């Protein structure tokens, strides 16, 4: 088998052929799927190996002290031979991976051959095709968690142990100094614990990434903005905890910690930074300085790590292994998102080149994964199920009676989008009555009632769902509540208009369809408004019917979000593309006249820019470029469709052109201020369907397919391969 090794004397890196380890008792043999490069710890080791002998000595004074002692005991010649022999040999790299159990040793009964596990340890979770891992250094991966995400288990445990040492409490404010891999994970774990986080790092890209993943504010250590953010969040008292996740020889982190920490606050050292504590500053505030030792209790204890002797849970709640399992669970439940941290995924055969690129700065990364050969083969055809729409009594839509006029509508949520893009079109529409608005706060409901003429405002959702006079419910809340509110409204017999997305997970989508099957109510519309835009509809009509495959390109210049936007709360609200990508997939599918059969997605390291390629049954393709880093002056949406010698171009819903042969066949345009993305026509079609009992504007099967394709983008990013959209079997 192959393993990554390094000669500490010469600095040479190699992918070496070594014997397959045996499967001893008390452990399992694991075939690696993905292993993670720790861009902090490992690259420090790689960098040290490339130093001169004097440089090595300066970087490791602890080892120099051992050499001096050996000289005093054994003499210079013997010590020299011993040191040179140790230096001039290959040492392993790596300590965090995921893989499949291929053999189980005696005394192991908690996993079986074929189970996916996450493994830890700088002697057992190496960058190697096969590893023997003792019982207390692996944990079974929860169902549904991708192998590439499970590879973060060990570094996640390091971050988790650091957070535990800080003893965070709900409502506290923490400062994380250093936003590399460990710092990013610490910040997410604190946020998931109800702690507001301020991050510090000289790299603006890392600061932006941390803010996107939930950190309240970030900045350069020399920037007064950091101190201002701390003062604003803490009322001038200072942060409750500081987590030192930085490396290097500067004493700035510990000095900054003292300056921004409150009286009797806690300072936790996780990284390997200089610790010349300024005595006066730490004494005057009586700061509590703590160290976090790697993955947790059990680390460096051979009886725990090698012999499998666990600590009783009543005495040691969080051991190495329990931390590992806990972190995997947090990732599986979406409380921690590791995918945006992956800057690069390399094939294991390219390991040496990858290390060299990291060392010389050619590859700037937060986290780098090695993908192993069998994993690359297995990743060729992951699947996301497109659930079947089941209706009682047959496959057709449920019979619906027409309702009286006016149609009575209730709104759940009255935020910015509802108030600016939906309600203005409904407030004065003939044949519509705005019955009730439901909001979480009384004042927001009162404002919506006054502005748009609702008959009443309430905070009681059940009262609306139980009101027989309400014909349809609009769900216009934050993304995380869409599926559950839609499910409840369908079960209550209401027609439902839900803003995108319909669901954030496959389980949520299945729950909505279970409500359709249980109630027989399939009166559902998702706010995919672009297919209703008048300019695009006319362009499609002028383009005509296709006979051959089409090729569609859709560029979305999404732009940056304002600081503090709830769209940045990916742990609870999903990624930006999960939230709004359905718009663009639906538009592409409507123009091509079919639902996609596969999805392939690629991301740009360090931000949320995506390339999504959709394939359709007749060979048509659609490429959606979703970028957040484009200039604000550039149009938000541009679209091109080419087929059968014709082309259609849409420029940001202001201008549309159809080309036939060598000439322009038709040009349509609107004033830029009159840009119409279809909301008014979409709402008119929904109200008409509710009033007449006719079919919904978009078939439910299409809404489900678009939602499944949107969810498949995340699965595709996780697996690094095209995702098949599999229908029911």
N, C-alpha and C positions, 0 to 999 in steps of 0.2 A: 504494500500500500504506500501512498504518498503522504508526506508530512512536511510542514514548513519548519525550518530550523535556521539557527543563526550561530555563527562562530563569533564568540564575544571578543576574541583577540583581534581578528582581522575585520570584523564587521560583515563578513560575507553572509548573504542570505541564500538559501537553497530550498528547492522542493525535492526532498530526499526520498529515495525508496528505502523503506524500513520494514521489519517484520510485523505481521499482524499481531496485536496483543492478545494474550490468552484471556479467557473469561473465568476469572477466579471466583471463589465463593464470596458472597456478600456484595455482589455488584452485577452489572449488566454490560454487555458489549453493545455499543451503539454505533450505527452507521450514520455519519454526519449528513445532515441536509443543508444547514446553513451554520456558519460560524461568524462571529462578530469581531472585527478589529476594534480594540479599545484605542481610539486615536489619542488618548492621553497616556495611559500607563504603558501600553505596548510601544508606542512611538518614542517614548522617553527611553525605553530599553534599547530600541533599535538605534536611536541617536547616540546613546552612550557607547554602544559597541563600535561606532565609527570614529570615536575619539582616539587621540594619542594615549599612550600609557599614563602620561601626566594628567591628561584630561579625565581619564577614567578614575584616577586616584582622587582628583579634586571633587568629582561628582559623587564618589562613594567613600566618604571619610570613615564610615563604619567598617568597611572592608579593610581599609588601610590599617585601622587599629588592630584588626585581627592578624594582619600580616606582621605587624610590629611585634605582637605577642608571640606569634609563631617563631619569629627570628630569635627572640629571647629564649624560647624553649628548645627549638630544634636546630637553630643555626641557619646561616644564610643559604648554603647550598641546598639543603633539604627543603627549606621554605620556597626557594626559587623554583625548584623542580615541581613542587606541589602547586604553586600558583600558576606557573606556565602550563602545567598539565590540565588544570581546571579551565584556564582561559582558552587554550587551544583545543576546544572540543565543541561539538554542536549542542546547543540548548534549544528547547522547544519554545514556541510562541502560541499564544491563545489561551483563553480561559472561559469563554462563553459561547455556547452552541446549542442547537437543537438537532435531533436526529431520531432515527427509528431503532428500536430495540431489535437486535438480530439474535441474541443469545442471552439466556438468563442463568446466572450463577446460583449455586446452592445457597439456601437460606433466604432467597428473595421471592416474595409472594405477592408484591403489590403492583407489579407490572408484568406484562406478557410480551412475547415476541410479536412484533408488529405495532406496538404502542409507540406513539410520538412522545418524546420526553425532552425537557430542557436540562442541560448539564452545566456544572460549574467546576472550577478548580484549575489552577495553572499547572497541574500535573495530570489532569484527567479530562479536561474539556479543551483539548488542544486543536490547533488547525491541522487536522489529520482526518483521513477518510474513515478510520475506525478508532474508537476510544473505549477503554474499559473504565467504567465509572462506578465508584462505590455507592452504596445505598443512600447515604445522607447527602450526596452531591447531585442527585437528580430529582426531578419532579415531573409527574405526568402532565402533559399539556391539555388544558380544557378543550372540550369539543368546540370546533368552529374557529379556533385560533390558528392562524397561518404559521407554518414552520418558520418563515423568515422573521415573524414578530416574536415567536418564542425564543429565538436566538438571543434576544435582549435580556433573557432571564437573569443572568449573573450580574451584569452592570445595573440592571434594575434593582436587584437585591442590595447592591452597594448603596445606591441612592436611597432605597427604602430604609436601610439600617441607619443611614445618616439622619433621615427625617425622624426616625424613632428616637434617636439620641437628643434631638431638639425638643421633644415632647410638645409638639404644636397643639394649640387649643383653637376651637372654633372662634372665628372673629379676629384672630391675631394677625399681625403683619410680619412678614419675614423678608430678609434680604439674602439673595443668592449671588455670591461673587464668583464669577466664572460660569459662562453659559456654553461650555463644551457639552459632551455627551452626558456626563454625570449631572452637571448643573441643569441641563434641560429637563432631565428626568426628575430631579429634586423639585424643580419649579412646578412641574405637572402634578407630582404627588402632593405637594403642599396645597395647590389649588383644589385638588380633589378632596382634601381634608378640611376645606372651608377656610383656608388661610389666604389672605391677599399677599401677593408676591411682588417685590421689586427686584429686577435683575440688573446685574452689572457685568459688562464685557466691553472691551475696546472694539470688537468686531460688530459693525452695524447690522450685518446679515444675521448673525446669531441673535442680536437683540430683536430684530424684526420677527425671526422665527419664534422666539419665546413669547412675544406679545401675541402672535397668531395662535399660539397654543394655550393662551389663558393668563399669561403674566400681566399684572396690572400696569406696570410701567418698566421700561428698561432704558439704560443709557451707558455712556462711557464713564469709567471711574473718575475721570477728571471733570466731568460735566456737572455744573451746579443743578442741572435738571433732576439728577438722582436725589440729591438732598432735598430739593423742593418736593418731589413726589413722596419721599418718606415723611416729610413734615405734614404734607396734605393728608396722607392716609392715616397718620398716627396722632394728629392733633398737636404735633410738635414734640411728642414724647420720645420718639425713636422706635425702631423696630423691636419686636419681642425676641427674635432669633436672627442670627446670621449664620449662613452655611458657606464655608470656605471650600469651593469646588474648583479653585484655580491652582495652577502649577507655576513653576518658574522661581527665579531667585529674588524677585522683588518683595519688599516688605509692605508694599502698598495695601494688599488685602487686609492684613490684620490691623493696620492703622485706620483704614476706612471702616472696618467693623466696629472699632471702638468709638469712632466719631458718630456713627449713625445708629448705634444700639441704645436702647433705653437703659435707665438705671436698673441694675440687677438682671439684665438680659442674658441670653445664652449665645455662646459662639461655638459652633461645631466645625471641627476640621475634618473634611472628607478627602480633599485632594492632598497633594504633596507640595505645599508652598512654604516659603520662608516664614518662620514663626518667632521673630524677635519681638516679643510683646512689649509695647510701650508701657512701662510699669505704672506711671501716674494715671494714664488714661484708663487702664483696666482696673486699677485699685480704686480710683475715685468713684467709678460706677459699680464696683464690686461685681464685675462680669464673671459669669460662670463659663469657663473654657472646657469644652469636652472634645474627646476624640471618638471617631467612628471607625471601628476596626473591620474593614472589609465587608463581608456579606452578613455578618451577625454572629451571635454566640455559637460556638463550635469551630469557628475558624482557627486554624493552627493547633487544634487539639487532635492528635492522631487517633485517640480512642473514639472520638466522634466521627472524624472524617474517614478514617481507614477501617476501623473495626465496626462501625455502624452502631455504636452505643448512643442512643438518643438521650436527651435531657428530658426529665418529666415535665409535661406541659404546665403543671401546677407551679413549678419553680422557674421555668424558663419558657415564657409564652412564645417568643419569636426566635427560633434558631435559624441557622443558615437555610436549612431545607424549607422551613415554614415561611421564611421570607421569600424564597424562590417561588413557592407555590402561590403565595399571596400576590406577588407582583404579576405572575401569569394571569391570575384571576382578574386583577384590575385591568389589564390590557384586554382580556377577553370580553369584559363587560363595558369596554369603551371609556373607562375612567382615565386611562392613560393612552395616548396615541403615539406610537413609535414610528409609524410610516413616514411622517414628514421629516424625521431625523435621518432617514436613509439617504445619504448623498450619492452613493454609488454601490452597485452590486456587480461583483467581478466573478468570473468563473475561477474555480480553485486552481486550475492549471496556470492562471495568470497571477498567482499570488505574489511571486517575487517582483514582477513589474509593478504591481499595485503598491507594495511597500515602498519601492523606490520612488514612485510618483508621489506618494504621501510625504516621503522624507525630503524630496527636493522642492516641494511646494507646487508641483504641477497639478496635483489633485488636492483641492481644499475640501475638507469633509468634516461633518459632525460624526457620522457613523458610516462604516463600510462593511458590507457583508460579502463573505465568500459563499458562492453557490456550488455545491458538489455535483459531480457528473450525474449520478442517478437522479438527483433532485431536478436537474435540468431536463432530463427525459420525462420525469413524472409531471413536470410543470407544463408540458406541451398542451394539455387539454383539460384545464380545470373547468368546472361547470357552475353556473348559477341557474337554479330552477325558475322557470316562469310558471307560476301557479295557475292551475286550471280554474276558470270561473264556473262555479257550480250553482245552479239555481234549482230550487225545488220544483218538481213537476216537469222537468225537461230542460233542454239546452237554451231555449229562447229567452228573451227578456220577459220579466214578469209583467202581466197585464196591469195597466195603471189607468185609473179614471182621471178625467179632466177635473180641475179644481175651479172653484168660483173665481170671479174677477172682483176685486183685485187680488193678485197673488201676495200672500203675507209672508214676509221674509224676516228671519232673525239672524243677527250677527253675533258670533262668538269671537271677540277680539275687535278692537277699533284702533289699532296702531297706525303707523305712518302709511303703510301700503294700502290698508283698507280705506283710510281717510282721504288719500290722494288719488288712488287709481280705481277704486271700485265704487265707493259710496257716492261720489259726485255723479256717476253715470246712472245710479239707481234712484237718487233722492227725488228727481223730477220726472222719472219715467212714468208714463201713463200705464195704468193697470197694475201698479206695484205699490204696496204699503209696507213701510219699514216698521215692523211690529215691535221688536224687542232687541236691545243690544245688551250682551253679557260681557262684563269686564271684571278683572280681578280687583280693581279699585273703584270705589263709588264715584269719585270725581271724574275719572276718565269716561265712565258711562254717562255721567251727566253732561259732559262736554259733547260727546257724540250725539246725545239726544237733542241738545240745543242746536247743534250745527246742522244736523241732517234730518231732523224731524221725526225721530223714532217715537213711537207712542209711549214707550216706557224703557227704563234702564234698570238693570238688576245685576247682582253678582251670583245669582242662583241658576246654574245651568240646568239642573233637573226640572225646575219650574218651566223652562222653555221647552225642553224635550217632552214634557208631559202636557203641553198646551195643544189641544187639538186644532186650534185656530191657526197655528203656524204651519205653513206649507213646506217651507224649505229653510235649511240652516246653512249659513256661511261660516266656515271654519277658517279664521284668519289670525291665528295665534303663532307662537314660536314653533319651530319645526318639530321639536321633541314631543309636542302634544297632538300633532295632526292626526296620526293613525288612531289613537285612542278616542279622540273626540269624534272622528268620522265613524268609528265603529259604534259608539253610543248613539249617534244621531240616526244611523241606518237602522239599528235595532228598535229605535222609537218610531220608525215608519216615516221619517222625513226624507225629502230629497236633500242632497248634500252637495254643496260647492265647497271644495277644500283647496286652499292655495297650495302650490307646490312647496315641498314634496309631499306625496301621499304617505310615504313611509321612509324611515331611516334605516330599517333593517329588513331582512327577509322574513323574520318572525312577525314584525309589525304588519307587513304586507299580507302575510297569511292570516293574521287576525282580522283584518278588514274583510277579506274574502270569506272568512268563516262567518262573519256577521251577515254578509250578503246571502250565504247559503241558509243560515238559520232563520233569517227574517223574510227571505224572498224579496227583499227590497234591493234593487240594483240601480236606483236612481242616484247616480254619482257622477260628478264632474270635477276634474282637477284643473287648476288655473293655468293650463297651457294655452296662453292667449295668442301666441304669434301666428298660429295657423289661421286665425280669424282676422289678421291685419288686412285691410282692404287692398293696399298696394301689392302685397305679396299674393293675395288671392287672384287679383287681376293678372299679375305676371304669370302665375301658374296656368291660368286659363289660356293666355296668349301662347305660352310655351307648348301647350297641347299634350297629347298622350304619347308616352314613350313606347317604343317597341324593343329597344335594346337596353343594356345596363346603363345606369347613370352614375356619374361621379360628382359628388357634392363636397364642397369645401366651405366650412363655416368658421370664421374667425371672430372670437368674442373677446373684446378688450375690456375685461371686467373691472380693471382698476384696483387701486388699493382701498381698503376699508378704513374708516375713521377709527382712531384709537378708542377703545371701549365698546365698539360695536358688538352686539350679542352674536353676530355671525362668527366672531372669533372664538366662541366657546365650543370648540369642536368636540370636546368630551361629551357634551350633552346635546348639542344642536347639529352635529354632523359637519362634514367638511363643506366648504363653499360650493364645490361642484355637486355634492349630494343634495344640497339645498336648492340650487337653481339649474343644474345641468339638464334636468328633465325638459326644460324649455327648448333647449337646442336639439336634444335627441328627438323630441316629439315633432319639431319643425322639419328635421331631416326626414323622419319616417313618413310624415304627411306628404312631403314633396315627392318622395320616392314611392309612395303608395304601398308600403309594406312595413312589417316589424323586423327589427334586426335579429340575426341568428348568432352573431358573435361580436365580442367587444375586445379591443386591444388598447391598453392605456400606457402611456409613458409620462413621467413627471420630470420637471427640472429641479435639480438639487437646490435647496435653500428657499424655495417659495412654492406657491400653489399652481404654477403654470403647468398645464396638461396638454397632451395630444391624445385624442380619443379617436380610434378608427372603428367604425361600425361596418359590418358586412351584412348584406341582405340576400334573401333567397335566390334572386335572379342574377346574382353576381355584382349588383350595384354596391358602391362603397360611399361612405360619408366620413370625412375627417373633420373633427371639431377641435380647433385650437383655442384653448381657454387660457388667457394670459392675465395676470394681475400686475404686471410690471410695465405695461405700455404707457405711452404719454396720454394725458387726459384730453389733449386736443384731437387725438385720433378717433375716428368713429368707433362706437361701441360694437356694432355688429355689421359684418359684411359677409355676403353669401354668394357663392357661384355654383351653378348646376350645369353640367355639360352632358348631353346625350343625343344620339342620333343626328349629329352634325349641327345641333342647336345649342344655345347657351342662354342661361338666365342669370342676371346679376342683380343683387339687392344691396343698396348702399344705405344701411342704417335706417331703413323704413322711411327715407326721404326721397329716394330715387330708385327706380327699377328699370331694367333694360332687358329686352329679349332680342337675341341675335339669331338670324337664320341665314346660313351660308356666309356670304361675304358682306352682308348688310345688316344694319340694325332694323329690326322689324317694328319695334315699338319701344317707346320711352314714356314712363309715367313718373310724375314727381309731385311732391307735396312741400309746402313751406316747412323749414326745419322746426319752427315752433308748433307746427300742426302734426308732428310725428305721431302716427297712430299705430300702436303695436297690438291692436285688436281687442283691447279690454271691453270697449263698448259693444262691439258685435258679439263677443263671447257671452257677455251678460244677457244680451237680448236673446241669444239662442237658448241659453239656460232657462230664462224666465218663460220663454215660449214653450219649451218642452215640459216644464212644470205645469203651466196653465192648460195645455192641450192634452197632456198625457202621452205625447209623442215620444219618440226615441231621444235619448240624451245626445247632445251635440257630438260627443266622441264615444265610440263603443267602449265598454268597460274592458274588453280584452286588450284594446290598444293602450288604455291607461295603465293596465297591469304590465304589459310588455315594456312600455317606456320606463316605468318605475324599476322593473327588474334590470333593464339595461343600465340605468343610472347606478344602481347598487353594484352592478358587475364591474364598474370602473374601479371601485375600491378593491374588489377582489382581484382584478387584473394587476393593479399596482402592487398588491401584496404578493402575488404569485409570479410576476414578471413574465407572463405568457398570455396569449389570447384566451379569453373566457368564452366557452360555448354557452349560449342561452338555450337550455334544454327544456323542451315542453314536457307536459305530464306523460308518464309512461303507463 
